[in-house]
Amino acid sequence: MQTDLITELTPSQAFAKLGLSLPPAPLPLGVYKPYLIDGKYLYVSGHGPVQDDKSLIIGRIGQDMDIEQGKLAARQVGLTILSTITTHVGSLDKVKRVIKILGMVNCTSDFERHPYVINGCSELFAKIWGEENGIGVRSAVGMGTLPDNIPVEIEALFELA
């Protein structure tokens, strides 16, 4: 009897299977580096939801957009972070695992479901690196405002392979 070998997808293959596209990697609009490699760690600065045409998703959750639109904006931020990784590090396969993400949600003062919004990014990373390596520690917090009125900003820390 022959058994089938189960092969795991590489992060790049897992991303390709999702059928999503990466927006252009954003250039810094201030005095900072978009990423920094220190030994086996990759630090990614706060990213916003850049779309394929380089425009930003704009709006405040609870005022200009609903929670589902906010979650999609967080997924778009995740895609923007992935674009920075592929542009500057070379491949998603060079990342071993997600260590931490900090998600900031631009929302009205009565909005309380910040973690749900940031799941848009966390779920994307889990699909790429798997549940064991794609889910790290996390904070999801509400903000009174974010740069350019973007709905979500996320920074991340990864371990390199």
VOLUMMI-172379 format. One record per residue (C-alpha): residue number from 1; chain; x, z, y. Coordinates in steps of 0.25 Angstrom, whole numbers. Layout:
<nr=NUM&kette=A&px=X&pz=Z&py=Y>
...
This chain:
<nr=1&kette=A&px=0&pz=0&py=0>
<nr=2&kette=A&px=6&pz=-4&py=14>
<nr=3&kette=A&px=3&pz=5&py=26>
<nr=4&kette=A&px=2&pz=-1&py=40>
<nr=5&kette=A&px=13&pz=4&py=49>
<nr=6&kette=A&px=7&pz=9&py=62>
<nr=7&kette=A&px=15&pz=5&py=74>
<nr=8&kette=A&px=14&pz=12&py=87>
<nr=9&kette=A&px=13&pz=3&py=99>
<nr=10&kette=A&px=24&pz=4&py=110>
<nr=11&kette=A&px=19&pz=9&py=124>
<nr=12&kette=A&px=21&pz=-6&py=128>
<nr=13&kette=A&px=12&pz=-11&py=117>
<nr=14&kette=A&px=2&pz=0&py=119>
<nr=15&kette=A&px=1&pz=-4&py=134>
<nr=16&kette=A&px=0&pz=-19&py=130>
<nr=17&kette=A&px=-12&pz=-15&py=120>
<nr=18&kette=A&px=-20&pz=-9&py=132>
<nr=19&kette=A&px=-21&pz=-22&py=139>
<nr=20&kette=A&px=-18&pz=-16&py=153>
<nr=21&kette=A&px=-9&pz=-22&py=163>
<nr=22&kette=A&px=2&pz=-15&py=172>
<nr=23&kette=A&px=1&pz=-15&py=187>
<nr=24&kette=A&px=14&pz=-18&py=194>
<nr=25&kette=A&px=23&pz=-6&py=195>
<nr=26&kette=A&px=21&pz=0&py=209>
<nr=27&kette=A&px=33&pz=1&py=219>
<nr=28&kette=A&px=35&pz=14&py=226>
<nr=29&kette=A&px=28&pz=16&py=239>
<nr=30&kette=A&px=36&pz=28&py=243>
<nr=31&kette=A&px=49&pz=34&py=241>
<nr=32&kette=A&px=49&pz=37&py=225>
<nr=33&kette=A&px=53&pz=30&py=212>
<nr=34&kette=A&px=41&pz=25&py=204>
<nr=35&kette=A&px=48&pz=30&py=191>
<nr=36&kette=A&px=61&pz=38&py=188>
<nr=37&kette=A&px=68&pz=39&py=174>
<nr=38&kette=A&px=75&pz=52&py=171>
<nr=39&kette=A&px=81&pz=53&py=158>
<nr=40&kette=A&px=70&pz=51&py=148>
<nr=41&kette=A&px=59&pz=53&py=158>
<nr=42&kette=A&px=52&pz=43&py=167>
<nr=43&kette=A&px=45&pz=48&py=179>
<nr=44&kette=A&px=34&pz=39&py=185>
<nr=45&kette=A&px=30&pz=42&py=200>
<nr=46&kette=A&px=16&pz=43&py=204>
<nr=47&kette=A&px=9&pz=29&py=202>
<nr=48&kette=A&px=-5&pz=24&py=207>
<nr=49&kette=A&px=-14&pz=14&py=201>
<nr=50&kette=A&px=-8&pz=1&py=204>
<nr=51&kette=A&px=-16&pz=-11&py=199>
<nr=52&kette=A&px=-11&pz=-25&py=194>
<nr=53&kette=A&px=-12&pz=-31&py=208>
<nr=54&kette=A&px=-3&pz=-19&py=214>
<nr=55&kette=A&px=-15&pz=-13&py=221>
<nr=56&kette=A&px=-19&pz=2&py=219>
<nr=57&kette=A&px=-32&pz=7&py=214>
<nr=58&kette=A&px=-37&pz=15&py=226>
<nr=59&kette=A&px=-47&pz=26&py=227>
<nr=60&kette=A&px=-51&pz=41&py=225>
<nr=61&kette=A&px=-57&pz=46&py=212>
<nr=62&kette=A&px=-71&pz=52&py=215>
<nr=63&kette=A&px=-72&pz=44&py=228>
<nr=64&kette=A&px=-68&pz=30&py=226>
<nr=65&kette=A&px=-67&pz=29&py=211>
<nr=66&kette=A&px=-73&pz=36&py=199>
<nr=67&kette=A&px=-66&pz=43&py=188>
<nr=68&kette=A&px=-65&pz=31&py=179>
<nr=69&kette=A&px=-59&pz=23&py=190>
<nr=70&kette=A&px=-49&pz=34&py=192>
<nr=71&kette=A&px=-45&pz=34&py=177>
<nr=72&kette=A&px=-43&pz=19&py=178>
<nr=73&kette=A&px=-34&pz=21&py=190>
<nr=74&kette=A&px=-26&pz=31&py=182>
<nr=75&kette=A&px=-24&pz=21&py=171>
<nr=76&kette=A&px=-19&pz=11&py=182>
<nr=77&kette=A&px=-9&pz=22&py=186>
<nr=78&kette=A&px=-5&pz=23&py=172>
<nr=79&kette=A&px=-3&pz=8&py=171>
<nr=80&kette=A&px=5&pz=8&py=184>
<nr=81&kette=A&px=14&pz=19&py=178>
<nr=82&kette=A&px=16&pz=10&py=166>
<nr=83&kette=A&px=20&pz=-2&py=175>
<nr=84&kette=A&px=31&pz=7&py=182>
<nr=85&kette=A&px=36&pz=10&py=168>
<nr=86&kette=A&px=36&pz=-4&py=163>
<nr=87&kette=A&px=42&pz=-9&py=176>
<nr=88&kette=A&px=53&pz=1&py=178>
<nr=89&kette=A&px=56&pz=7&py=164>
<nr=90&kette=A&px=53&pz=-6&py=156>
<nr=91&kette=A&px=43&pz=-3&py=146>
<nr=92&kette=A&px=32&pz=7&py=142>
<nr=93&kette=A&px=40&pz=9&py=129>
<nr=94&kette=A&px=51&pz=16&py=136>
<nr=95&kette=A&px=42&pz=28&py=139>
<nr=96&kette=A&px=41&pz=38&py=127>
<nr=97&kette=A&px=30&pz=46&py=133>
<nr=98&kette=A&px=22&pz=51&py=144>
<nr=99&kette=A&px=26&pz=65&py=149>
<nr=100&kette=A&px=17&pz=68&py=161>
<nr=101&kette=A&px=8&pz=61&py=171>
<nr=102&kette=A&px=3&pz=67&py=184>
<nr=103&kette=A&px=-10&pz=60&py=188>
<nr=104&kette=A&px=-16&pz=62&py=202>
<nr=105&kette=A&px=-30&pz=58&py=205>
<nr=106&kette=A&px=-35&pz=54&py=219>
<nr=107&kette=A&px=-49&pz=60&py=219>
<nr=108&kette=A&px=-60&pz=67&py=226>
<nr=109&kette=A&px=-59&pz=83&py=227>
<nr=110&kette=A&px=-70&pz=84&py=217>
<nr=111&kette=A&px=-64&pz=75&py=206>
<nr=112&kette=A&px=-59&pz=83&py=194>
<nr=113&kette=A&px=-56&pz=74&py=183>
<nr=114&kette=A&px=-42&pz=70&py=186>
<nr=115&kette=A&px=-37&pz=71&py=172>
<nr=116&kette=A&px=-48&pz=60&py=168>
<nr=117&kette=A&px=-42&pz=51&py=178>
<nr=118&kette=A&px=-28&pz=52&py=174>
<nr=119&kette=A&px=-32&pz=50&py=160>
<nr=120&kette=A&px=-32&pz=35&py=164>
<nr=121&kette=A&px=-17&pz=36&py=164>
<nr=122&kette=A&px=-15&pz=45&py=153>
<nr=123&kette=A&px=-24&pz=37&py=143>
<nr=124&kette=A&px=-16&pz=25&py=147>
<nr=125&kette=A&px=-2&pz=32&py=144>
<nr=126&kette=A&px=-8&pz=37&py=131>
<nr=127&kette=A&px=-12&pz=23&py=126>
<nr=128&kette=A&px=2&pz=18&py=129>
<nr=129&kette=A&px=11&pz=29&py=124>
<nr=130&kette=A&px=1&pz=35&py=114>
<nr=131&kette=A&px=-5&pz=49&py=115>
<nr=132&kette=A&px=7&pz=57&py=111>
<nr=133&kette=A&px=17&pz=50&py=121>
<nr=134&kette=A&px=7&pz=45&py=131>
<nr=135&kette=A&px=0&pz=58&py=135>
<nr=136&kette=A&px=9&pz=67&py=143>
<nr=137&kette=A&px=6&pz=79&py=151>
<nr=138&kette=A&px=-2&pz=77&py=164>
<nr=139&kette=A&px=-8&pz=81&py=177>
<nr=140&kette=A&px=-20&pz=75&py=183>
<nr=141&kette=A&px=-23&pz=80&py=197>
<nr=142&kette=A&px=-32&pz=76&py=209>
<nr=143&kette=A&px=-27&pz=72&py=222>
<nr=144&kette=A&px=-34&pz=71&py=236>
<nr=145&kette=A&px=-27&pz=58&py=238>
<nr=146&kette=A&px=-16&pz=49&py=232>
<nr=147&kette=A&px=-8&pz=38&py=238>
<nr=148&kette=A&px=-16&pz=26&py=243>
<nr=149&kette=A&px=-28&pz=32&py=238>
<nr=150&kette=A&px=-25&pz=29&py=223>
<nr=151&kette=A&px=-34&pz=36&py=213>
<nr=152&kette=A&px=-23&pz=41&py=204>
<nr=153&kette=A&px=-8&pz=43&py=204>
<nr=154&kette=A&px=0&pz=46&py=192>
<nr=155&kette=A&px=15&pz=50&py=189>
<nr=156&kette=A&px=21&pz=51&py=176>
<nr=157&kette=A&px=33&pz=56&py=167>
<nr=158&kette=A&px=37&pz=48&py=155>
<nr=159&kette=A&px=47&pz=51&py=144>
<nr=160&kette=A&px=55&pz=38&py=141>
<nr=161&kette=A&px=58&pz=33&py=127>
